[in-house]
Amino acid sequence: GVELEDPVGTSDGDFLKVRYFTCAKGHASFAPVEECELDDRGLHRQPHRAHTGRATENVSASTAVLYQPMSDDDQMQLVKCLRTVGRLSAWCRLAGALGLETRNAYYIRNKGNSLICVKDIIMEWQRCYPDKSRRFDLLNAIHTVDAGFSAVAEKMKNYFMTLEGSHGPANSTPGRDHHTRAPPARPISDNEIMLFTSVLQQEKKISDWRKVSSALGVAVGRGLFSFMDSHDPFQRVLDVVFEWRKRNPGATSRDLIAVTSKIDWDFQRVGKNFSQLLREQDVEVSRANTAPDLPESNAPSMVIAGHIPPFVSLPKDFFGRFRGIQGDFNSCYLDAALFAMFSFSQAFDNMLINYPPCGISSEEKIFYCKIQKHLRESIVNPLRCGGYYTSHNHITELRALFNQLNRVKGLQDKEKDPEEFLNLMWEHVFKTEPFLHILSPNRKDTTYIYQVFVSPREAFPVPTVQQLLEWSFFESELLLEKDPHVLMMQMPRFGTDYKLFEKIMPTLKLSTTNILNQGCRQCVLCGGRASRLCRQCNETLRFPHFTFVNFCTMCYNTVHREVAPDHVPIVLPECTVPFGKEAETRAKNETMDLFAVLCINTSQYVAFVKCGRQDDAPWCMFDSMSDRIEPEGYNVPSTKLVDGFHDWVKDTDAAVKKVRQTAVRDIPEDLRRLFTDSYICLYENKALRKSVC
C-alpha cells in the first residue's frame, strides 16, 4: 500500500473490504512492491506494510496469477459469482465499469438474456482493450461499483488465488492499481493541456468549463479570452487552462489534477483518467534516451510509444540522406503529405491523441485505435525523435490498413493524389469535423481541402496565394462561416501537365478577413472598418490591386458616390469581433501562417516545410524518393535546406515583381520547383488553439 501526496488513487487505504492503512479519500493505491518507484522530485513515503505481515517474495508470487488474461473459465466463474450475489441482471453497470457503452445494445442483441449479455460484455471488453483485460483489471474496475459488485470482486479474487494454490482471503493481495505513479513534477506542457481537455470531452464534462475556471481561479470577463465570441466549450476550457498556466509558470499536471479533483466526484474520475493517459502516451519521453544513431542506410526504423511533440526549431543533423519518410512503390503522395503535416507542426496532432468519437461501432473504434497507434508510434514519433527517419515498411503497413476500407482502389500500388488519402483519413477513419464551412448564395457546404477555381486575369500574371483565394471566393460569391484553424488550398491545376499559371507566389501570412461572413474588412482608402462592398469597382478594375473593394461609411459618402454614382454597393454584415479603444475606426486582420507546400512534377510529390515556429525560420525540401539504390531496390529519402528562401518569398510587391520579371530558368532550382509546381498550400491559425499549439 502506498499513500499518495495528491488525490489520484482509488481508495482511502482499504481494498475489497480489508483495511490495510488509513488516509484521505483518493490518496491510496495498491501495487506490487517491485513496481513502486520514486517520483521525479525524489519525494517518497515509506509504504505501509499489510497487517498480514507477509514477506515481499510471497506478495509477488501470489499476485502473479492476477496478471493472467481472462479465460473462458474465468468468464463462467464471473457469471456464477454475479448470480450468487444477485447482480447478474445488473450487466449494464458492469459494462459501464469496464468502459463500454451502457446503452441497450447488448440487451437488444441478446434479447434480454443476462447470462449471454455478461459474456458478450467481457468479450467486447477484451476486444476493445486487449492490453487492459487481465484479471486484476477486472477486479479494479468492478470492486468500487457498489456493495454487490465489491462482493463479486472478492469472490473472484479468492477464485483466482485458488488457481495458484492459495486459499482464502488471508492470502489475498490487492490487485495492481493503474494509478500507482503520479504524473511527473515538471511544468505542464501544451500537450498535457490538450490531453486534459480531451479527457473532459470524453467524460462529457466539457460543458462544466465554468467550474474549471472557478477552481483554477481564472475569472471570466468580456475581452479576457478569445472564446467570449465562441460557443465551443472545448475552446473555452483550453483558454482557461492556458491562462491558468500563464499565471502560474511552475504549475504541473499534478497541480491541475489536484485542483480540479476537488470540484466533485466526476472530476476525480477525470483526474484519474488524465493521469493514466499521461503514462500510456509517455508525454515525458526524452529524445536523448530514445533517439538511436542517425541512419545512413536502408534499415527499419524503430517504433516509439507515446506522443512526442515536434521540434520548436531546426534540430542538429536534420538535413541529409535517409531523413524523413522512405518512399515505396508510388507512395510519394502519402510520404510528402505526412511529412508536411507532422514534421514541424502540431496542427493535426489531435488525430494522434483524441479518443474515438461517440456514436461509432465497436469495430470502427478498434480500427480507429489501430490506425491512430500505428500512425503515432510507427511514423510520426520516429520522424520527430528516432533519427528523423521512418522506413518504408511502416508506410506499406499504413497503406494496407487504409486499403481495408475498400473506398479508394489502388491505395497500395497505384499513383494517387494527396487529397484522396487525406479525405479518406479524415472522413472515414478519424471522423474529423470538416475544417471549412463555406456559405454560398443557395446552400452551405463543408470540406477539408479547398479547390481554387478562377479564370485568367491580366492584372495578376504571377498571382499570390492571397489573390487566388480572394479571387476564387469573389467570383463564386462564397464566404467562410467561421475562421478555420487549418486551411488547405489546392492550386488551380489539373493533372501533371495543365497549369493555369506558370508561376504562383506563396503567401506567408494569409488574410481571411475579406472572405469571412462576419469579418471586419478594411476600407481600401483609409483602412478603417468597412461597411460596403462594391463589386462593380472590381469589375471595372478601378482598384486593380484589390479583389474586394470595400469602403467605410465616410469614404463611401465622400468619395465613392462622387466618382461612381451609378454603382450599387452591397451592405456588409455587421462585424461581431470585439475591439479595444480603436474599435470604431480600425479593422482587425485575421491571418494564417504558411507552414508547408506540397509540389508535384511528373507524378513526383515533394514537400517544402517550415522548420520552426518563428517567422524567419528556415525552410527545407523533402523528397521521399530522391535516389534509388540498385540492385537492392530501395529508395533514399532526403531533406535539404532551401537556400535563399526568405530572399525570394516575401509578402511584398517587390518580391512578387522579382519573381514575375525573372525567367523560370534563372530561378534557383529548389525555388523554381516551389513557384512552378505548387499543388497544395497548408496554413494554420495560431490564434485558435483547436489542436496542440
C-alpha positions as CSV (number, residue, x, y, z in Angstrom):
1,G,0.0,0.0,0.0
2,V,1.2,3.5,-0.9
3,E,-0.1,6.8,0.4
4,L,-0.1,9.4,-2.4
5,E,0.5,13.1,-2.0
6,D,-2.2,14.0,-4.5
7,P,-5.8,12.5,-4.8
8,V,-5.0,10.3,-7.8
9,G,-5.6,7.0,-6.0
10,T,-8.6,4.8,-5.8
11,S,-9.4,4.4,-2.1
12,D,-8.6,5.5,1.5
13,G,-6.5,2.5,2.4
14,D,-8.9,-0.4,2.1
15,F,-9.1,-2.9,-0.7
16,L,-12.0,-5.4,-1.0
17,K,-13.3,-4.6,2.5
18,V,-9.8,-5.2,4.0
19,R,-8.4,-2.2,5.8
20,Y,-4.6,-2.0,5.3
21,F,-4.0,1.6,6.4
22,T,-5.9,4.9,6.8
23,C,-5.5,8.1,4.7
24,A,-7.6,10.7,3.0
25,K,-10.1,9.6,0.3
26,G,-8.4,9.1,-3.1
27,H,-4.8,9.2,-1.6
28,A,-4.2,5.4,-1.5
29,S,-3.0,3.0,-4.2
30,F,-2.0,-0.7,-4.2
31,A,0.6,-2.3,-6.3
32,P,3.3,-4.9,-6.2
33,V,6.3,-3.6,-4.3
34,E,8.7,-4.0,-7.3
35,E,6.5,-1.7,-9.4
36,C,6.7,1.2,-6.9
37,E,9.3,3.8,-7.6
38,L,10.3,7.4,-6.7
39,D,8.7,10.2,-8.5
40,D,10.8,12.8,-10.4
41,R,11.2,15.1,-7.3
42,G,12.6,12.3,-5.1
43,L,9.8,12.7,-2.6
44,H,8.5,9.4,-1.2
45,R,6.9,7.9,1.9
46,Q,7.6,4.5,3.3
47,P,4.9,2.1,2.0
48,H,2.7,0.8,4.8
49,R,3.0,-2.9,5.4
50,A,-0.1,-5.0,5.2
51,H,-1.4,-6.2,8.6
52,T,-0.9,-9.8,7.5
53,G,2.8,-9.4,7.8
54,R,3.6,-11.3,4.6
55,A,7.1,-11.1,3.1
56,T,7.7,-9.3,-0.2
57,E,8.5,-12.5,-2.0
58,N,5.2,-14.1,-1.1
59,V,3.4,-10.9,-2.2
60,S,5.0,-11.0,-5.6
61,A,4.3,-14.8,-6.1
62,S,0.7,-14.6,-5.0
63,T,-0.1,-11.7,-7.4
64,A,1.4,-13.4,-10.4
65,V,-1.9,-15.2,-11.1
66,L,-3.6,-11.8,-11.3
67,Y,-1.5,-10.8,-14.3
68,Q,-3.0,-13.5,-16.5
69,P,-5.7,-12.6,-19.1
70,M,-9.3,-13.6,-18.6
71,S,-10.1,-17.1,-19.8
72,D,-13.4,-18.7,-20.7
73,D,-13.4,-20.4,-17.3
74,D,-13.0,-17.0,-15.7
75,Q,-16.0,-15.7,-17.6
76,M,-18.1,-18.6,-16.4
77,Q,-16.9,-18.1,-12.8
78,L,-17.9,-14.4,-13.1
79,V,-21.4,-15.3,-14.2
80,K,-21.7,-17.7,-11.2
81,C,-20.5,-15.0,-8.8
82,L,-22.9,-12.5,-10.2
83,R,-25.7,-14.9,-9.9
84,T,-24.8,-15.8,-6.4
85,V,-24.7,-12.2,-5.2
86,G,-27.8,-11.3,-7.2
87,R,-26.1,-8.9,-9.6
88,L,-26.4,-10.9,-12.8
89,S,-29.2,-8.6,-14.1
90,A,-27.0,-5.5,-13.5
91,W,-25.0,-6.2,-16.6
92,C,-25.4,-2.6,-17.7
93,R,-23.5,-1.4,-14.7
94,L,-20.8,-4.0,-15.5
95,A,-20.4,-2.6,-19.0
96,G,-20.1,0.9,-17.6
97,A,-17.4,-0.1,-15.1
98,L,-15.4,-1.7,-18.0
99,G,-15.5,1.5,-20.1
100,L,-18.1,0.2,-22.6
101,E,-21.3,1.7,-24.0
102,T,-24.1,1.4,-21.4
103,R,-27.0,1.6,-23.8
104,N,-29.3,-1.2,-24.7
105,A,-27.1,-2.6,-27.5
106,Y,-26.3,-5.8,-25.5
107,Y,-29.9,-6.2,-24.3
108,I,-31.3,-5.9,-27.8
109,R,-28.6,-8.2,-29.3
110,N,-29.2,-10.9,-26.8
111,K,-33.0,-10.4,-26.3
112,G,-32.7,-9.9,-22.5
113,N,-30.6,-12.9,-21.7
114,S,-28.5,-11.6,-18.8
115,L,-26.1,-14.6,-18.9
116,I,-25.3,-14.1,-22.6
117,C,-25.1,-10.3,-22.0
118,V,-22.4,-10.7,-19.4
119,K,-20.3,-13.0,-21.6
120,D,-20.8,-10.6,-24.5
121,I,-19.6,-7.7,-22.4
122,I,-16.4,-9.5,-21.3
123,M,-15.7,-10.5,-24.9
124,E,-16.3,-6.9,-26.1
125,W,-14.0,-5.6,-23.3
126,Q,-11.2,-7.9,-24.4
127,R,-11.6,-6.8,-28.0
128,C,-11.6,-3.1,-27.2
129,Y,-8.9,-3.2,-24.6
130,P,-6.6,-6.1,-25.4
131,D,-3.8,-4.7,-23.1
132,K,-6.1,-3.9,-20.2
133,S,-8.3,-7.0,-19.9
134,R,-6.3,-9.0,-17.3
135,R,-7.8,-10.4,-14.1
136,F,-6.7,-7.6,-11.9
137,D,-8.1,-5.1,-14.4
138,L,-11.5,-6.7,-13.8
139,L,-11.1,-6.6,-10.0
140,N,-10.0,-2.9,-10.1
141,A,-12.9,-2.0,-12.4
142,I,-15.8,-3.6,-10.5
143,H,-14.9,-3.5,-6.8
144,T,-16.0,0.2,-6.4
145,V,-19.3,0.0,-8.3
146,D,-21.4,-0.9,-5.3
147,A,-21.5,-3.3,-2.4
148,G,-22.8,-6.2,-4.6
149,F,-20.0,-5.9,-7.1
150,S,-17.5,-5.5,-4.3
151,A,-18.6,-8.9,-3.0
152,V,-18.3,-10.3,-6.6
153,A,-14.7,-8.9,-6.8
154,E,-13.8,-10.6,-3.5
155,K,-15.2,-13.9,-4.7
156,M,-13.4,-13.6,-8.0
157,K,-10.1,-12.8,-6.2
158,N,-10.4,-15.8,-4.0
159,Y,-11.1,-17.9,-7.0
160,F,-8.0,-16.6,-8.8
161,M,-5.8,-17.3,-5.8
162,T,-7.2,-20.8,-5.6
163,L,-5.8,-21.4,-9.1
164,E,-2.3,-21.0,-7.8
165,G,-2.8,-23.0,-4.6
166,S,-3.6,-20.1,-2.3
167,H,-6.6,-20.2,0.0
168,G,-9.0,-17.8,1.4
169,P,-8.8,-14.0,2.0
170,A,-5.8,-14.4,4.3
171,N,-3.6,-14.9,1.3
172,S,-5.3,-12.2,-0.8
173,T,-3.3,-9.4,-2.2
174,P,-4.6,-6.2,-3.6
175,G,-4.6,-6.1,-7.4
176,R,-2.4,-3.8,-9.3
177,D,-3.6,-0.2,-9.4
178,H,-3.4,1.7,-12.7
179,H,-2.7,4.9,-10.9
180,T,0.4,4.0,-8.9
181,R,2.6,6.6,-10.3
182,A,1.7,10.3,-10.2
183,P,2.4,12.5,-13.2
184,P,5.9,13.9,-13.5
185,A,6.7,17.0,-11.5
186,R,7.6,19.4,-14.3
187,P,5.8,22.4,-15.8
188,I,2.6,21.4,-17.6
189,S,3.0,21.4,-21.4
190,D,0.7,22.2,-24.3
191,N,0.3,18.5,-25.0
192,E,-0.9,17.8,-21.4
193,I,-3.4,20.6,-21.5
194,M,-4.8,19.2,-24.8
195,L,-5.0,15.8,-23.2
196,F,-6.8,17.1,-20.1
197,T,-9.3,18.8,-22.3
198,S,-9.8,15.7,-24.4
199,V,-10.5,13.7,-21.2
200,L,-13.1,16.3,-20.2
201,Q,-14.8,15.9,-23.5
202,Q,-14.7,12.1,-23.4
203,E,-16.2,12.1,-19.8
204,K,-18.9,14.6,-21.0
205,K,-17.7,17.2,-18.5
206,I,-16.6,19.7,-21.2
207,S,-19.7,21.8,-20.6
208,D,-18.6,22.5,-17.0
209,W,-15.9,24.8,-18.1
210,R,-17.1,27.4,-15.6
211,K,-16.4,25.0,-12.7
212,V,-12.9,24.5,-14.1
213,S,-12.5,28.3,-14.4
214,S,-13.6,28.8,-10.8
215,A,-11.4,26.0,-9.4
216,L,-8.4,27.4,-11.2
217,G,-9.0,30.9,-10.0
218,V,-9.4,32.3,-13.5
219,A,-12.1,35.0,-13.6
220,V,-14.0,35.0,-16.9
221,G,-14.7,38.5,-18.2
222,R,-15.5,40.0,-21.6
223,G,-12.4,40.7,-23.6
224,L,-10.2,38.4,-21.5
225,F,-10.4,35.3,-23.7
226,S,-10.9,34.7,-27.3
227,F,-13.8,32.3,-26.5
228,M,-16.1,35.1,-25.5
229,D,-17.4,35.1,-29.1
230,S,-17.2,31.3,-29.5
231,H,-19.8,28.7,-28.4
232,D,-17.2,25.9,-28.5
233,P,-16.8,24.7,-24.9
234,F,-13.6,22.8,-25.9
235,Q,-12.0,26.1,-26.9
236,R,-13.2,27.7,-23.6
237,V,-11.6,25.0,-21.5
238,L,-8.3,25.4,-23.4
239,D,-8.3,29.2,-22.9
240,V,-9.0,28.8,-19.2
241,V,-6.2,26.3,-18.6
242,F,-3.7,28.2,-20.8
243,E,-4.5,31.4,-18.8
244,W,-4.0,29.4,-15.5
245,R,-0.6,28.2,-16.7
246,K,0.3,31.7,-17.8
247,R,-0.4,33.0,-14.3
248,N,1.3,30.0,-12.6
249,P,4.5,29.4,-14.7
250,G,5.7,26.5,-12.4
251,A,2.3,24.7,-12.4
252,T,2.5,21.0,-13.2
253,S,0.0,18.4,-14.4
254,R,-0.4,17.1,-10.9
255,D,-1.3,20.6,-9.7
256,L,-4.1,20.6,-12.4
257,I,-5.3,17.2,-11.2
258,A,-5.2,18.2,-7.5
259,V,-7.2,21.4,-8.1
260,T,-9.8,20.1,-10.4
261,S,-10.3,16.9,-8.4
262,K,-11.8,19.0,-5.6
263,I,-14.7,20.1,-7.7
264,D,-16.7,16.8,-7.4
265,W,-16.5,13.1,-7.8
266,D,-16.8,13.2,-11.6
267,F,-13.8,15.4,-11.8
268,Q,-11.9,13.0,-9.7
269,R,-12.6,10.4,-12.3
270,V,-11.4,12.9,-14.9
271,G,-8.1,13.3,-13.0
272,K,-7.6,9.6,-12.8
273,N,-8.1,9.1,-16.5
274,F,-5.9,12.0,-17.3
275,S,-3.1,10.6,-15.1
276,Q,-3.4,7.2,-16.8
277,L,-3.4,8.8,-20.2
278,L,-0.2,10.6,-19.4
279,R,1.6,7.4,-18.6
280,E,0.2,5.5,-21.5
281,Q,1.3,8.0,-24.1
282,D,4.6,8.8,-22.3
283,V,4.5,12.5,-22.9
284,E,7.6,12.8,-20.7
285,V,9.7,10.6,-23.0
286,S,13.1,12.1,-23.6
287,R,14.5,12.3,-27.1
288,A,18.0,11.9,-25.7
289,N,17.1,8.5,-24.3
290,T,15.1,7.2,-27.3
291,A,16.9,8.5,-30.4
292,P,19.2,5.9,-31.9
293,D,22.2,6.7,-34.1
294,L,21.3,8.6,-37.2
295,P,20.5,6.1,-40.0
296,E,22.8,6.1,-43.0
297,S,21.5,3.0,-44.8
298,N,18.3,1.1,-45.6
299,A,17.3,-0.1,-42.1
300,P,13.9,-0.4,-40.4
301,S,13.1,2.5,-38.2
302,M,12.2,2.0,-34.6
303,V,8.7,2.1,-33.0
304,I,8.4,4.7,-30.2
305,A,5.5,4.6,-27.8
306,G,3.7,7.7,-26.5
307,H,3.2,11.1,-28.1
308,I,6.2,13.2,-29.0
309,P,5.7,16.9,-29.9
310,P,7.5,18.3,-32.9
311,F,10.7,20.4,-32.7
312,V,10.2,24.0,-32.0
313,S,13.3,24.9,-34.1
314,L,15.6,23.2,-36.5
315,P,17.4,20.3,-34.8
316,K,21.0,19.4,-35.5
317,D,21.8,16.9,-38.3
318,F,18.3,17.1,-39.7
319,F,19.4,17.5,-43.3
320,G,20.9,14.7,-45.4
321,R,20.2,11.3,-46.8
322,F,17.8,8.9,-45.0
323,R,16.0,11.7,-43.4
324,G,12.2,11.9,-43.4
325,I,9.8,9.2,-44.7
326,Q,11.2,6.5,-47.0
327,G,9.1,6.0,-50.1
328,D,8.0,2.7,-51.5
329,F,6.2,1.9,-54.8
330,N,4.2,5.1,-55.7
331,S,3.9,6.3,-52.1
332,C,5.3,9.8,-52.6
333,Y,1.8,11.4,-52.3
334,L,1.5,9.8,-48.9
335,D,5.0,10.5,-47.8
336,A,5.0,14.2,-48.7
337,A,1.6,14.8,-47.1
338,L,2.5,13.1,-43.8
339,F,5.9,14.9,-43.6
340,A,4.3,18.3,-44.2
341,M,1.6,17.7,-41.6
342,F,3.6,16.3,-38.7
343,S,7.4,17.1,-39.0
344,F,7.3,20.6,-37.5
345,S,3.6,21.4,-37.0
346,Q,1.1,20.3,-34.4
347,A,-2.0,21.5,-36.3
348,F,-3.1,17.9,-36.8
349,D,-1.9,16.3,-33.6
350,N,-5.4,15.9,-32.3
351,M,-5.7,12.9,-34.6
352,L,-2.8,11.3,-32.7
353,I,-4.2,11.6,-29.2
354,N,-8.0,12.1,-29.3
355,Y,-10.4,9.4,-28.2
356,P,-12.6,7.7,-30.8
357,P,-15.7,9.8,-31.4
358,C,-19.0,8.9,-29.9
359,G,-21.7,7.1,-31.9
360,I,-19.5,4.7,-33.9
361,S,-19.5,1.0,-33.7
362,S,-17.0,-1.2,-31.7
363,E,-15.4,-2.4,-35.0
364,E,-14.9,1.2,-36.0
365,K,-13.4,2.1,-32.6
366,I,-10.9,-0.8,-32.9
367,F,-9.9,0.2,-36.4
368,Y,-9.6,3.9,-35.3
369,C,-7.3,3.0,-32.4
370,K,-5.2,0.7,-34.6
371,I,-4.6,3.3,-37.3
372,Q,-4.0,6.0,-34.7
373,K,-1.5,4.0,-32.8
374,H,0.4,2.9,-35.9
375,L,0.4,6.5,-37.3
376,R,1.6,7.9,-34.0
377,E,4.2,5.4,-32.8
378,S,5.5,3.9,-36.1
379,I,5.5,7.0,-38.4
380,V,5.2,10.3,-36.5
381,N,7.3,9.6,-33.4
382,P,10.3,8.2,-35.3
383,L,10.1,11.2,-37.6
384,R,10.2,13.6,-34.7
385,C,12.6,11.6,-32.5
386,G,14.1,8.4,-33.8
387,G,16.8,9.8,-36.1
388,Y,14.3,11.8,-38.1
389,Y,13.6,8.8,-40.2
390,T,10.7,6.4,-40.9
391,S,11.3,3.3,-43.0
392,H,9.1,2.2,-45.9
393,N,7.7,-0.9,-44.1
394,H,5.6,1.3,-41.8
395,I,4.2,3.2,-44.8
396,T,3.4,-0.1,-46.5
397,E,1.5,-1.3,-43.4
398,L,-0.4,2.0,-43.2
399,R,-1.4,1.8,-46.8
400,A,-2.6,-1.8,-46.2
401,L,-4.7,-0.6,-43.3
402,F,-6.4,2.1,-45.3
403,N,-7.0,-0.3,-48.2
404,Q,-9.2,-2.4,-45.8
405,L,-11.8,0.3,-46.0
406,N,-12.4,-0.6,-49.7
407,R,-13.3,3.0,-50.5
408,V,-10.4,4.1,-52.8
409,K,-9.0,1.5,-55.1
410,G,-5.2,1.1,-55.6
411,L,-4.0,2.7,-52.4
412,Q,-1.3,0.1,-52.1
413,D,0.2,0.2,-55.5
414,K,-1.3,3.0,-57.7
415,E,-0.4,6.6,-58.1
416,K,-2.8,8.8,-56.1
417,D,-3.2,12.4,-55.1
418,P,-2.8,13.6,-51.5
419,E,-6.3,14.8,-51.3
420,E,-7.7,11.3,-51.9
421,F,-5.7,9.9,-49.0
422,L,-6.4,12.9,-46.7
423,N,-10.2,12.9,-47.3
424,L,-10.3,9.2,-46.7
425,M,-8.4,9.5,-43.4
426,W,-10.4,12.4,-42.0
427,E,-13.9,11.4,-43.2
428,H,-13.9,7.7,-42.8
429,V,-11.3,6.8,-40.2
430,F,-11.0,9.7,-37.7
431,K,-14.5,11.1,-38.4
432,T,-13.0,14.7,-38.2
433,E,-15.2,17.7,-38.5
434,P,-14.6,19.5,-41.8
435,F,-12.2,22.4,-41.4
436,L,-14.1,24.7,-43.8
437,H,-17.8,25.7,-43.6
438,I,-18.5,27.6,-46.8
439,L,-21.6,29.7,-47.4
440,S,-22.9,30.2,-51.0
441,P,-26.0,32.1,-52.1
442,N,-28.1,28.9,-52.2
443,R,-26.6,26.4,-49.7
444,K,-23.9,25.7,-47.1
445,D,-21.0,23.3,-47.9
446,T,-18.3,21.7,-45.8
447,T,-14.9,20.4,-47.0
448,Y,-11.4,19.6,-45.8
449,I,-9.5,20.9,-48.7
450,Y,-10.5,24.0,-50.7
451,Q,-10.1,23.7,-54.5
452,V,-9.3,27.1,-56.1
453,F,-11.3,27.8,-59.3
454,V,-10.5,31.0,-61.1
455,S,-10.5,32.5,-64.6
456,P,-7.3,34.0,-66.0
457,R,-6.8,37.7,-65.3
458,E,-4.3,40.0,-66.9
459,A,-4.0,42.1,-63.7
460,F,-2.3,39.1,-62.0
461,P,0.2,37.5,-64.4
462,V,2.0,36.0,-61.3
463,P,-0.7,35.7,-58.7
464,T,-0.1,35.2,-55.0
465,V,-1.9,32.6,-53.0
466,Q,-3.7,35.5,-51.2
467,Q,-5.0,36.8,-54.5
468,L,-6.1,33.4,-55.7
469,L,-8.0,32.7,-52.5
470,E,-9.9,36.1,-52.6
471,W,-10.3,35.9,-56.4
472,S,-11.9,32.4,-56.2
473,F,-14.3,33.4,-53.4
474,F,-15.2,36.6,-55.1
475,E,-16.1,35.0,-58.5
476,S,-18.1,32.2,-56.9
477,E,-19.8,34.5,-54.3
478,L,-18.6,32.4,-51.4
479,L,-17.9,33.2,-47.8
480,L,-16.5,31.4,-44.8
481,E,-19.0,30.9,-42.0
482,K,-16.2,31.0,-39.4
483,D,-12.4,31.4,-39.2
484,P,-10.8,27.9,-39.7
485,H,-7.9,26.7,-37.6
486,V,-6.4,24.9,-40.6
487,L,-6.7,25.8,-44.3
488,M,-5.5,23.6,-47.1
489,M,-5.7,25.2,-50.6
490,Q,-5.4,23.2,-53.8
491,M,-4.0,25.3,-56.6
492,P,-5.7,25.7,-60.0
493,R,-4.0,22.9,-61.9
494,F,-5.3,19.7,-63.3
495,G,-3.2,16.5,-63.6
496,T,0.6,16.7,-64.1
497,D,0.6,18.8,-67.2
498,Y,-2.0,21.5,-67.3
499,K,-1.3,24.6,-65.1
500,L,-3.4,27.7,-65.3
501,F,-0.4,29.9,-64.2
502,E,3.2,29.4,-65.0
503,K,4.3,30.7,-61.5
504,I,2.4,31.2,-58.2
505,M,3.8,33.2,-55.4
506,P,3.3,31.6,-51.9
507,T,1.8,34.0,-49.3
508,L,3.4,33.6,-45.9
509,K,0.7,35.5,-43.9
510,L,-2.7,34.7,-45.4
511,S,-5.5,37.1,-44.6
512,T,-9.0,35.6,-44.3
513,T,-10.7,38.9,-43.3
514,N,-12.4,39.6,-46.6
515,I,-13.8,36.1,-47.1
516,L,-15.3,35.8,-43.5
517,N,-19.0,36.1,-43.3
518,Q,-18.7,38.5,-40.4
519,G,-15.2,39.5,-40.8
520,C,-14.1,43.1,-40.1
521,R,-13.0,44.2,-43.5
522,Q,-10.8,47.2,-44.2
523,C,-11.6,50.2,-46.3
524,V,-9.4,50.4,-49.4
525,L,-9.0,54.2,-48.9
526,C,-8.5,54.8,-45.2
527,G,-8.0,51.4,-43.7
528,G,-10.9,51.8,-41.3
529,R,-13.8,49.3,-40.7
530,A,-15.7,48.8,-44.0
531,S,-19.4,48.8,-44.2
532,R,-20.0,48.4,-48.0
533,L,-18.6,46.3,-50.8
534,C,-18.7,47.4,-54.4
535,R,-18.4,44.5,-56.9
536,Q,-18.7,46.9,-59.9
537,C,-15.5,48.7,-58.9
538,N,-13.7,45.3,-59.1
539,E,-15.2,44.5,-62.5
540,T,-14.1,47.9,-63.9
541,L,-10.6,47.5,-62.3
542,R,-10.8,50.8,-60.6
543,F,-8.7,49.2,-57.8
544,P,-6.6,46.6,-59.6
545,H,-4.7,45.5,-56.5
546,F,-7.8,44.7,-54.5
547,T,-10.1,41.8,-55.1
548,F,-12.7,43.0,-52.6
549,V,-13.2,46.8,-52.9
550,N,-14.6,47.8,-49.5
551,F,-15.5,51.3,-48.3
552,C,-16.2,52.7,-44.9
553,T,-19.3,54.9,-44.4
554,M,-17.4,58.1,-44.7
555,C,-15.3,57.2,-47.7
556,Y,-18.4,55.9,-49.5
557,N,-20.3,59.1,-48.9
558,T,-17.5,61.5,-49.7
559,V,-15.5,59.7,-52.5
560,H,-17.3,56.7,-54.0
561,R,-20.6,58.4,-54.6
562,E,-18.8,61.2,-56.4
563,V,-16.6,59.0,-58.6
564,A,-19.0,56.2,-59.4
565,P,-22.6,57.4,-58.7
566,D,-24.1,54.5,-60.8
567,H,-22.5,51.7,-58.8
568,V,-24.8,49.9,-56.3
569,P,-22.7,48.6,-53.4
570,I,-23.6,45.7,-51.1
571,V,-24.1,46.4,-47.4
572,L,-21.7,44.2,-45.4
573,P,-22.9,42.2,-42.3
574,E,-22.1,43.8,-39.0
575,C,-18.7,42.6,-37.6
576,T,-19.1,40.8,-34.3
577,V,-15.4,40.7,-33.3
578,P,-14.7,42.8,-30.2
579,F,-12.1,45.5,-30.2
580,G,-10.4,47.9,-27.9
581,K,-10.4,51.7,-28.0
582,E,-9.9,51.8,-31.8
583,A,-13.0,49.6,-32.3
584,E,-14.9,52.2,-34.2
585,T,-12.2,53.1,-36.7
586,R,-9.7,50.3,-37.2
587,A,-10.3,46.8,-38.6
588,K,-8.9,43.6,-37.3
589,N,-6.9,41.4,-39.8
590,E,-7.4,37.7,-39.4
591,T,-4.2,35.9,-40.6
592,M,-3.0,32.4,-41.0
593,D,0.6,31.2,-41.3
594,L,2.0,29.1,-44.1
595,F,3.8,26.0,-42.8
596,A,4.1,23.7,-45.7
597,V,3.6,23.4,-49.5
598,L,3.1,20.2,-51.5
599,C,4.5,20.3,-55.0
600,I,4.1,17.9,-58.0
601,N,6.2,17.4,-61.1
602,T,5.8,14.4,-63.4
603,S,3.9,12.4,-60.8
604,Q,6.6,13.0,-58.1
605,Y,5.5,14.8,-55.0
606,V,7.8,16.7,-52.7
607,A,7.2,18.9,-49.7
608,F,8.5,22.3,-48.7
609,V,8.2,22.7,-44.9
610,K,8.9,25.5,-42.4
611,C,11.5,24.2,-39.9
612,G,10.3,26.0,-36.7
613,R,7.6,28.3,-35.4
614,Q,9.4,31.7,-35.9
615,D,8.5,33.8,-38.9
616,D,12.1,33.8,-40.0
617,A,12.6,30.0,-39.6
618,P,14.5,28.2,-42.4
619,W,12.6,26.1,-44.9
620,C,13.6,22.6,-46.1
621,M,12.6,20.5,-49.1
622,F,11.7,16.8,-48.5
623,D,11.8,14.1,-51.2
624,S,10.9,10.5,-50.2
625,M,12.5,9.2,-53.5
626,S,15.4,11.4,-54.1
627,D,17.6,8.4,-55.1
628,R,17.2,4.7,-55.7
629,I,19.8,2.0,-54.8
630,E,20.0,-0.9,-57.1
631,P,20.1,-3.9,-57.2
632,E,18.7,-3.9,-53.6
633,G,15.8,-1.9,-54.9
634,Y,15.0,0.7,-52.2
635,N,14.5,4.4,-52.2
636,V,16.6,7.0,-50.4
637,P,14.6,9.8,-48.6
638,S,16.4,13.1,-48.1
639,T,15.9,16.6,-46.7
640,K,17.9,19.7,-47.7
641,L,17.9,23.3,-46.8
642,V,16.3,25.7,-49.3
643,D,18.9,28.4,-49.7
644,G,17.7,32.0,-50.2
645,F,14.1,31.2,-49.3
646,H,13.4,34.4,-47.5
647,D,15.2,36.4,-50.2
648,W,12.7,35.3,-52.7
649,V,9.5,34.6,-50.8
650,K,8.1,37.7,-49.1
651,D,4.7,39.3,-48.7
652,T,5.8,42.4,-50.6
653,D,5.1,43.8,-54.1
654,A,8.9,44.0,-54.7
655,A,9.2,40.2,-54.1
656,V,6.3,39.5,-56.5
657,K,7.8,41.8,-59.1
658,K,11.1,40.0,-58.8
659,V,9.6,36.6,-59.4
660,R,7.5,37.9,-62.3
661,Q,10.4,39.5,-64.1
662,T,12.8,36.6,-63.6
663,A,12.8,33.9,-66.2
664,V,12.0,30.4,-64.9
665,R,15.4,29.0,-65.9
666,D,17.1,31.7,-63.9
667,I,15.3,31.0,-60.6
668,P,17.3,28.6,-58.3
669,E,16.3,25.0,-58.8
670,D,14.5,24.4,-55.5
671,L,12.7,27.7,-55.5
672,R,11.8,27.2,-59.2
673,R,10.0,24.0,-58.2
674,L,8.2,25.8,-55.4
675,F,7.0,28.6,-57.7
676,T,6.1,26.5,-60.7
677,D,4.9,23.2,-59.2
678,S,2.9,24.2,-56.1
679,Y,-0.1,22.0,-55.6
680,I,-1.4,22.3,-52.0
681,C,-0.6,25.0,-49.5
682,L,-1.1,24.3,-45.8
683,Y,-2.0,27.2,-43.4
684,E,-2.7,27.2,-39.7
685,N,-4.2,29.8,-37.4
686,K,-2.0,30.0,-34.3
687,A,-4.6,32.2,-32.5
688,L,-7.1,29.3,-32.5
689,R,-6.0,26.6,-30.2
690,K,-8.1,23.8,-31.7
691,S,-5.2,21.5,-31.5
692,V,-1.9,21.2,-29.6
693,C,-0.4,24.6,-30.3
